[in-house]
């Protein structure tokens, strides 16, 4: 199945949208497999104020992300995930500008994110989207496998 022959749409959904559950679960499983090391902090939770984007292809949920407003004119990208069957087809490249627009709409002038050193594909997506490496921010400043990025909106 190619993205050219399948209609893709990006929609904002409620955090409780059941179509997010398998995507976020698959993301957690993938991250746990890539990073089996113990961490000395709780995985940050997505706050109630977060807004979710869902990518649908032919009606099926294939990717998601959350934009979490933060204090000080910042927002954070959370839960970015593309189903492995859809990777390499430009899905993340289409999702990132929508996430940036949503972050700007929340009033953010800076959009930041955390990923990991064992996710070179994700790092490439973020760098292609214009994000630059920044010092790791809390709680990720306590974990050597984290890599943080930011972009002015």
Steps between C-alpha positions, in 0.01 A plus 500: 500500500650834402420840641439621144202266454363533853330813621669628815350754732623652823233573758502635853343252741415487869762343729251220574448412133518117492694506171800640691521202738667246267741761362612623842524140622717405204719806562549401865587140404748619237668740741518236775670261254749765381576623851487209746719692746346608825439872535500686828196713423138445405419522133336842470129480444313688235302766680129556466558819298682307225344497157531192279536464127412175326599403147240293318569310179198347334323548834763306701705669773865481393679772699454744785660766713408729786575867550528586866487870595761596757564813704712783365376497141617146429334181381635147488452230238397174664393152385625540141452161337460363148392140448806308373313395183471869410851618583710641219192624313497862610240465774714668769606766250131588453416477871778727631375828344151428633644445849693826469185688395313353796783599737495855363122507537542422873710816527841335500795673340737210573423136420721242667525124521694208641602190310771241552841424359374163372242666275703632205194508272313722745805724540518535120130597482544768766820642350343510151209691656743767625537397864843557655666315784469663842624398845280230649227650714344345812437218555701389195813672630530199731526242219799474265295328228272802451546759229301825510413740220322832457372724225383861505152533356 
